[in-house]
Amino acid sequence: MWQIIINPKSGKRVLQRQLNYLFKILDKNGIAYNATYTQYAGHAVEIARDLVEAENYNILVVGGDGSFSEVVNGIFSAQLAQGVSTSDIKVAILPHGTGNDWARFWKLTRNHKDAVEVFLKGITRRIDVGQATYYCGRKERKRYFVNSAGFGLDYKIVHKVNRLKYYFGSHSVLYFFALVGVVFTYKPRRIKISADNKIFDGKVFTMNIGNGCYSGGGMKQNPDAVPYDGVFDAMFACPPNFKDIITAIPLVFNGKLTQHRIIHPVRTPEILVESSGYFPFEADGIEVNAFDAINVKILPLSLQMVVPEI
């Protein structure tokens, strides 16, 4: 049986039409399912955790990057039955969100008929998952992500988007407006980055750790990242001047950003990012409150996902 977790917040009329089609096709193909709707931020984490602990190992997400990420966090925070690992759990997605960057990597669009077809006829592939370990107060916490984690300007853009969408709805173009709105005013902060036996200690403008190659509604900060090779493709940018910003913006969208003079690419399975005091970051578009240091490592091939057969 498939457990379907649905985020009903955006595009309710369109969503209902998509769900009617999905349920019709599932019934036609004799696929048993149970649908649950999220009611508040973080609810998908709780739903997925409860499902997995009740030994339900097939989960279909109808939502965006944030909803899918919440489900992954529920899976990885669950108490698994003896002999079961997260790599035994299968997930799938029907994109219905703001950025849809995770779905975009797999060439899944918001065309619900195509997405349902992939769900029915796609293949199952094991994927890497990122794990960020950090402190909030004195308590150690973990946040999991499938697509990317961002710091500095990256976090500020997500912070801006999450507020804009309450007024304008869920549209990927919001990331571009947010980028333009904050890129010229953001102040770099001092960050220490330890990765691949190397250390950088200085002011950083932005940083993105990629498991997938897309972020921010179609930006390609780490164009070579793939979520099944056991390593992150990451980048960080030193403080830019006005010319650097103007010349870098087009490269964010054409996959050539890592060629810019202020960009430093990193390829590694683990990164330690440190700064002093309050140090928030974003993971799959979800804002996370943290302090001082965040250790980010990859969990290779630790989950199954239904993807198009390429």
Secondary structure by P-SEA (a helix, b strand, c coil): cbbbbbbcccaaaaaaaaaaaaaaaaaaacccbbbbbbcccaaaaaaaaaaaaacccbbbbcccaaaaaaaaaaaaacccccccccccbbbbbccccccaaaaaaaccccaaaaaaaaaacbbbbbbbbbbbbbbcccbbbbbbbccccccaaaaaaaaaaaaaaaccccccaaaaaaaaaccccbbbbbbbbbccccccccccccccccccccccccccccccccccccccbbbbbccccaaaaaaaccccccccccccccbbbbbccbbbbbbccbbbbbcccbbbbbccbbbbbbbcccbbbbbccc
